[in-house]
Amino acid sequence: MNEQSNRIIEEKKDINLFGKIAKFPKNTKAKNAYQFLENIKVNKKKLWYFIIEKENVSGNELSIIKYNNKCGVNLKLFVEQLKKFYMNNDVMMEHVNNLKIEGNDKFSIIRNIADVEIGDKKLLTILTGDLVRLLG
């Protein structure tokens, strides 16, 4: 195992499970998260997706990756529809308008997430929470 996988194992308590989703610690590399799940032999019938939040110089981003490639939704289309839903909300519209969504049916990356609070929550927390509720 590489250094990143070892760090994940040490921080296993930081991996949160929500239904069919695993949320890994911030800035975990997707390939290391996938490798970790394979190493501990997670049942793909029970875990369909994993999510990773990233903070970097160019801004916040959120990655949603399919762990079970045979089940679940087309992630890029799903996230694009979620953005359209937010665009109907006057409070959210301003903040989600600049989101950039990349990916395909197996993964989606939401880039350019502004570091703003809406109500009492950061936009990144709102997006993560909604994805967990909808996909979980």
Sine and cosine of phi, psi and omega as CSV:
sin_phi,cos_phi,sin_psi,cos_psi,sin_omega,cos_omega
0.00,0.00,0.53,-0.85,0.01,-1.00
-1.00,0.04,0.05,-1.00,-0.06,-1.00
-0.87,0.50,-0.65,0.76,0.00,-1.00
-0.89,0.45,-0.69,0.72,0.02,-1.00
-0.89,0.46,-0.64,0.77,0.05,-1.00
-0.88,0.47,-0.65,0.76,0.01,-1.00
-0.90,0.45,-0.65,0.76,0.01,-1.00
-0.89,0.46,-0.69,0.73,0.01,-1.00
-0.88,0.47,-0.68,0.74,0.02,-1.00
-0.90,0.43,-0.52,0.85,-0.03,-1.00
-0.98,-0.21,0.40,0.92,-0.05,-1.00
-0.79,0.62,-0.53,0.85,0.03,-1.00
-0.90,0.44,-0.32,0.95,0.01,-1.00
-1.00,0.05,-0.06,1.00,0.07,-1.00
-1.00,0.03,0.88,-0.47,-0.04,-1.00
-0.97,-0.24,0.70,-0.71,0.04,-1.00
-0.96,-0.29,0.75,-0.66,0.02,-1.00
-0.74,-0.67,0.99,-0.11,-0.02,-1.00
0.87,0.50,-0.92,-0.40,-0.05,-1.00
-0.99,-0.15,0.31,0.95,-0.06,-1.00
-0.80,-0.60,0.66,-0.75,0.15,-0.99
-0.93,-0.36,0.76,-0.65,0.05,-1.00
-0.95,-0.30,0.90,-0.44,-0.04,-1.00
-1.00,0.02,0.30,-0.95,0.03,-1.00
-0.86,0.51,0.46,-0.89,0.00,-1.00
-0.81,0.59,0.58,-0.81,0.09,-1.00
0.90,0.43,0.30,0.96,0.13,-0.99
-0.95,0.32,0.65,-0.76,0.07,-1.00
-0.97,0.25,0.68,-0.73,-0.05,-1.00
-0.85,0.53,-0.67,0.74,-0.02,-1.00
-0.90,0.43,-0.55,0.84,0.03,-1.00
-0.96,0.29,-0.59,0.81,0.06,-1.00
-0.90,0.43,-0.70,0.71,0.01,-1.00
-0.88,0.47,-0.71,0.70,0.00,-1.00
-0.88,0.47,-0.63,0.77,0.04,-1.00
-0.88,0.48,-0.73,0.68,0.00,-1.00
-0.88,0.48,-0.63,0.78,0.05,-1.00
-0.92,0.40,-0.67,0.74,-0.03,-1.00
-0.89,0.46,-0.58,0.82,0.00,-1.00
-1.00,-0.09,0.14,0.99,0.12,-0.99
0.83,0.55,0.81,0.59,0.05,-1.00
-0.94,0.34,0.70,-0.72,0.00,-1.00
-0.95,0.30,0.88,-0.47,-0.03,-1.00
-0.94,0.35,-0.23,0.97,0.09,-1.00
-0.97,0.23,-0.37,0.93,-0.02,-1.00
-0.98,-0.20,-0.46,0.89,-0.01,-1.00
-0.86,-0.51,0.91,-0.42,-0.07,-1.00
-0.98,-0.19,-0.52,0.86,-0.11,-0.99
-0.67,-0.74,0.33,-0.95,0.26,-0.96
-0.66,-0.75,0.46,-0.89,-0.10,-0.99
-0.82,-0.57,0.63,-0.78,0.05,-1.00
-0.69,-0.73,0.79,-0.62,0.11,-0.99
-1.00,-0.05,0.62,-0.78,0.03,-1.00
-0.76,-0.65,0.66,-0.75,0.12,-0.99
-0.88,-0.47,0.83,-0.56,0.05,-1.00
-0.59,-0.81,-0.02,-1.00,-0.10,-1.00
-0.88,0.47,-0.56,0.83,-0.04,-1.00
-0.99,0.11,0.03,1.00,0.03,-1.00
0.85,-0.52,-0.03,-1.00,-0.01,-1.00
-1.00,0.09,0.51,-0.86,0.11,-0.99
-0.56,-0.83,0.32,-0.95,-0.05,-1.00
-0.72,-0.69,0.81,-0.58,0.03,-1.00
-0.94,-0.33,0.74,-0.68,0.08,-1.00
-0.85,-0.52,0.85,-0.53,-0.09,-1.00
-0.82,-0.58,0.66,-0.75,0.07,-1.00
-0.97,0.23,0.78,-0.63,0.15,-0.99
-1.00,-0.07,-0.59,0.81,0.07,-1.00
-0.98,-0.22,0.96,-0.26,-0.09,-1.00
-0.97,0.23,-0.11,0.99,-0.04,-1.00
-0.99,-0.16,-0.26,0.97,-0.04,-1.00
-0.85,-0.52,0.30,-0.95,0.11,-0.99
0.99,-0.12,-0.16,-0.99,-0.13,-0.99
-0.99,-0.14,0.24,-0.97,0.19,-0.98
-0.96,0.28,0.95,-0.33,-0.18,-0.98
-0.91,0.42,-0.64,0.77,0.00,-1.00
-0.90,0.44,-0.74,0.68,0.02,-1.00
-0.89,0.45,-0.64,0.77,0.01,-1.00
-0.87,0.50,-0.74,0.67,-0.03,-1.00
-0.93,0.37,-0.60,0.80,0.06,-1.00
-0.89,0.46,-0.64,0.77,0.04,-1.00
-0.92,0.40,-0.61,0.79,0.05,-1.00
-0.89,0.46,-0.67,0.75,0.04,-1.00
-0.88,0.47,-0.68,0.73,0.04,-1.00
-0.87,0.49,-0.64,0.77,0.04,-1.00
-0.87,0.48,-0.72,0.70,0.02,-1.00
-0.89,0.45,-0.51,0.86,-0.02,-1.00
-0.91,0.41,-0.28,0.96,0.06,-1.00
-0.99,0.11,-0.09,1.00,-0.01,-1.00
-0.97,-0.26,0.89,-0.46,-0.07,-1.00
-0.84,0.54,-0.58,0.81,-0.02,-1.00
-0.95,0.31,-0.67,0.74,-0.05,-1.00
-0.98,0.19,-0.52,0.85,-0.12,-0.99
-0.77,0.64,-0.75,0.66,-0.05,-1.00
-0.85,0.52,-0.59,0.81,-0.11,-0.99
-1.00,0.02,-0.44,0.90,-0.02,-1.00
-0.99,-0.10,-0.19,0.98,-0.01,-1.00
-0.83,0.55,-0.60,0.80,-0.06,-1.00
-1.00,-0.01,0.06,1.00,0.02,-1.00
-0.90,0.44,0.65,-0.76,0.09,-1.00
-0.93,-0.37,0.79,-0.61,-0.05,-1.00
-0.91,-0.42,0.83,-0.55,0.01,-1.00
-0.83,-0.55,0.31,-0.95,0.10,-0.99
0.71,-0.70,-0.41,-0.91,0.02,-1.00
-0.42,-0.91,-0.35,-0.94,-0.05,-1.00
-0.93,0.37,-0.35,0.94,-0.08,-1.00
-1.00,-0.08,-0.34,0.94,0.01,-1.00
-0.41,-0.91,0.34,-0.94,0.08,-1.00
-0.58,-0.81,0.67,-0.75,0.07,-1.00
-0.86,-0.51,0.81,-0.58,0.07,-1.00
-0.98,-0.19,0.91,-0.41,-0.03,-1.00
-0.95,-0.32,0.23,-0.97,0.10,-1.00
0.92,0.40,0.63,0.77,0.03,-1.00
-0.99,0.13,0.90,-0.43,-0.03,-1.00
-0.90,0.43,0.57,-0.82,0.03,-1.00
-1.00,0.03,0.94,0.33,-0.03,-1.00
-0.82,-0.58,0.39,-0.92,0.09,-1.00
-0.97,-0.26,0.69,-0.72,0.07,-1.00
-0.87,-0.50,0.90,-0.43,-0.16,-0.99
0.94,0.34,-0.87,-0.50,0.01,-1.00
-0.90,-0.43,0.29,0.96,-0.03,-1.00
-0.78,-0.62,0.54,-0.84,0.10,-1.00
-0.95,0.32,0.50,-0.87,0.00,-1.00
-0.84,0.54,-0.66,0.75,0.02,-1.00
-0.86,0.51,-0.65,0.76,0.02,-1.00
-0.92,0.39,-0.63,0.77,0.03,-1.00
-0.90,0.44,-0.74,0.67,0.00,-1.00
-0.87,0.49,-0.73,0.68,0.00,-1.00
-0.87,0.49,-0.74,0.68,-0.02,-1.00
-0.87,0.49,-0.68,0.73,0.01,-1.00
-0.92,0.40,-0.65,0.76,0.04,-1.00
-0.90,0.44,-0.65,0.76,0.03,-1.00
-0.89,0.46,-0.71,0.71,0.00,-1.00
-0.91,0.42,-0.67,0.75,-0.08,-1.00
-0.98,0.22,-0.60,0.80,-0.04,-1.00
-1.00,-0.03,-0.38,0.93,-0.10,-1.00
-0.96,0.28,0.00,0.00,0.00,0.00
